[in-house]
C-alpha cells in the first residue's frame, strides 16, 4: 500500500499553472528525488503535500497514522537551546512529558509512561545530540540559544529537527544549501540508513545519485517517475528523447511526401480520389512532439592574460580578525594551472583563507606576494545581499565596467545566461539562481587569473551546475573552490587542501578517501573513549592507514597530473583537427600555418604517449603496493 498518493493534482501560483493533472505515488521506505528547472513548482508541490496550500484540483492522500516532517520555511530564532529546540519538535513526547507532571490518575500515569517507553523518549536527547553533532554543532554549541546563530546555521537546526523525528515521510527542500561538505557527507550517510520514505528536492547530484531510489521529474506541469538515481535518469531521458526525435523525423518525412502528392494532384480529376485518401491518411498520422528542451545552459569565462609562475606566494603568513589569528604559518603558492578545493567544516577558516588570497584581508604576520598584473575574481553567496534590489543586471555591470560600451556590458551578462529580458529585470524579481549568475558575471568581468568560488552552486539548478563545470574545464586560470557539492569538487579540483586546527595542509587522497576518512573520524568520535592504558588497535589501524595514504600520495599525484594533462591534450588535439579539416585553411599564403599546426599535432601525439606511459606505470605501481598491503 502506498504511503503517499497524488492523483490528478492541479496547482496554480499567482495565476500560473505549475502542475496540470499530475500524479505520483511513494511507497513506505522509498526515497524519491524531485528535480526540475528553477520555477517549475517543486517547492510549491512540497507545500501542498504538507498542507500549507490547497490544491486547485485533484487529491493528495497520506496513509492514515503516518507521520510527516519537513524543514520549516522560517528558521527558529527564540532563546531556547539548540538541543531543546530539536527535542521540542517531537510534539507527542513534549505533550506526554508535560502531562506526566500534572497527572494524578494512576492508570493515566501508567499509560503515559508506557507510551514514553514505546517512543523511546529516554534516548531522545542522545539521538537529538547525535543529529546536531553530524550537522556541525559540538556539545558547547548545542547548549547555546538558537538566537546566537546566523540564519544559515538556524536552518541547520530546522533540518536537525526534521531528521530527529525520523518520520514515515520526510520532505526535504534543498537540504544541503546551508551545509558545508562535511555535513553534506554526513547527511548522505544518514539518508542511506533512514528507514522511512522521503521526497527530496535537490540540485545536489551526489545526493541524488547516492540516496534516492527514483527520480520524479517535474516538467511543464507533469510528473514522470524514473527508477534509479540521477545518472540513470539522465541516461533514460536522453535515450527517450533520441527515440522520440527519430520517430518525429520519420513522421515528418512521411507527411512531406504525402503532402507533396496532394499538392501536385489535388486539381487533377483522375487523381482526386488518391489525393483525398492521402489527406485522410495525413490526418491519422500521430502527432509526436519532439522533446522541446529549453535552450541548453551555457556559461563561459573570459580568457585571462597569461602570467609567469607563481602568480601568488605566501610565506609564513597568518590571518584573522581583530588581531586574533584564525590560520597561521601559511606557506604556499598558486600557479595558473592550479585547481584546488578547500575541505574542512564551516568555521575552520576556509572563507578566511579565500579573503586573504583575494586581498580582502591583510596578513597579521608573514608575507603575501602577488604578481603586479594579477587580477582576482571573487564569488561569495553573501555578496547577493550587496546587490541593489531596485537596479537591473545591466545597471550593476555598467557600474562595474564604467568604460565598457553597452554591447560589452550585455555580452558579459550573456556569458552566464542572462539574456536581454533578464538583464533588464530588477534584482528584486530575479530568482536565486539568476542572482548567482549575476554574481558570477560580476566576479569575472576583468578576465581574472585566479577565480575564488565560495559555494558557487547554491540556488543553481542541475543544468546550470553542469554548465559551470564545463566552463571551469575550459577556464585557463587558477581556481580555488569551497563547495558542499562532492560532484563539483571531484570534477573541478585536482588538489585538496584541508583547513582545520588553524592550519592548511594537503589532503593526500581523493574525495572517496576523504569521505571514508571523515565518516570514520565521526564514528570514532561517537564511540566511548578507551582508557589510555588499554590496547589501542583502532588507533593503530588509523595510523597505518594514514601512513599508507602518505606513502601512496606521490603515485596518486602522478596519476592525477597525467589525467589532467591528457584531458587538456585531448581538447587541444580536437581543436587542431577541426581547424585542419577546414578547407579555408589551405588557401594561398597559409602554408606556414598548416605546417605549424601539423607540427604541433605531432608533438601532441608524442606527449600523449608519454603521459599514457607515465599513467600506466604509476597505476601499476599503486596496484602492486595496495596488493602488498592487502
C-alpha positions, 0 to 999 in steps of 0.5 A: 500500500502506498504511503503517499498518493497524488492523483490528478493534482492541479496547482496554480501560483499567482495565476500560473499553472505549475502542475496540470493533472499530475500524479505520483505515488511513494511507497513506505521506505522509498526515497524519491528525488524531485528535480526540475528547472528553477520555477517549475513548482517543486517547492510549491508541490512540497507545500501542498503535500504538507498542507500549507496550500490547497490544491486547485484540483485533484487529491493528495492522500497520506496513509492514515497514522503516518507521520510527516516532517519537513524543514520549516520555511522560517528558521527558529530564532527564540532563546531556547537551546539548540538541543531543546529546540530539536527535542521540542519538535517531537510534539507527542513526547513534549505533550506526554512529558508535560502531562506526566507532571500534572497527572494524578490518575494512576492508570493515566500515569501508567499509560503515559509512561508506557507510551514514553517507553514505546517512543523511546523518549529516554534516548531522545536527547542522545539521538537529538545530540547525535543529529546536531553533532553530524550537522556541525554543532559540538556539545558547547554549541548545542547548549547555546540559544538558537538566537546566537546563530546566523540564519544559515546555521538556524536552518541547520537546526530546522533540518536537525529537527526534521531528521530527529523525528525520523518520520514515515515521510520526510520532505526535504527542500534543498537540504544541503544549501546551508551545509558545508561538505562535511555535513553534506557527507554526513547527511548522505550517510544518514539518508542511506540508513533512514528507514522511512520514505522521503521526497527530496528536492535537490540540485545536489547530484551526489545526493541524488545519485547516492540516496534516492531510489527514483527520480520524479521529474517535474516538467511543464506541469507533469510528473514522470517517475524514473527508477534509479538515481540521477545518472540513470535518469539522465541516461533514460531521458536522453535515450527517450528523447533520441527515440522520440526525435527519430520517430518525429523525423520519420513522421515528418518525412512521411507527411512531406511526401504525402503532402507533396502528392496532394499538392501536385494532384489535388486539381487533377480529376483522375487523381482526386480520389488518391489525393483525398485518401492521402489527406485522410491518411495525413490526418491519422498520422500521430502527432509526436512532439519532439522533446522541446528542451529549453535552450541548453545552459551555457556559461563561459569565462573570459580568457585571462592574460597569461602570467609567469609562475607563481602568480601568488606566494605566501610565506609564513603568513597568518590571518584573522580578525581583530588581531586574533589569528584564525590560520597561521604559518601559511606557506604556499603558492598558486600557479595558473594551472592550479585547481584546488578545493578547500575541505574542512567544516564551516568555521575552520577558516576556509572563507578566511583563507579565500579573503586573504588570497583575494586581498580582502584581508591583510596578513597579521604576520608573514608575507603575501606576494602577488604578481603586479598584473594579477587580477582576482575574481571573487564569488561569495553567496553573501555578496547577493545581499550587496546587490541593489534590489531596485537596479537591473543586471545591466545597471550593476555591470555598467557600474562595474565596467564604467568604460565598457560600451553597452554591447560589452556590458550585455555580452558579459551578462550573456556569458552566464545566461542572462539574456536581454529580458533578464538583464533588464529585470530588477534584482528584486524579481530575479530568482536565486539562481539568476542572482548567482549568475549575476554574481558570477558575471560580476566576479569575472568581468576583468578576465581574472587569473585566479577565480575564488568560488565560495559555494558557487552552486547554491540556488543553481539548478542541475543544468546550470551546475553542469554548465559551470563545470564545463566552463571551469574545464575550459577556464585557463586560470587558477581556481580555488573552490569551497563547495558542499557539492562532492560532484563539483569538487571531484570534477573541478579540483585536482588538489585538496587542501584541508583547513582545520586546527588553524592550519592548511595542509594537503589532503593526500587522497581523493574525495572517496578517501576523504569521505571514508576518512571523515565518516570514520573520524565521526564514528570514532568520535561517537564511540566511548573513549578507551582508557589510555592504558588499554590496547589501542588497535583502532588507533593503530589501524588509523595510523597505518592507514594514514601512513599508507595514504602518505606513502601512496600520495606521490603515485596518486599525484602522478596519476592525477597530473597525467589525467589532467594533462591528457584531458587538456591534450585531448581538447587541444588535439580536437581543436587542431583537427577541426581547424585542419579539416577546414578547407579555408585553411589551405588557401594561398599564403597559409602554408606556414600555418598548416605546417605549424599546426601539423607540427604541433599535432605531432608533438601532441601525439608524442606527449600523449604517449608519454603521459599514457606511459607515465599513467600506466606505470604509476597505476601499476605501481599503486596496484602492486603496493595496495596488493602488498598491503592487502 
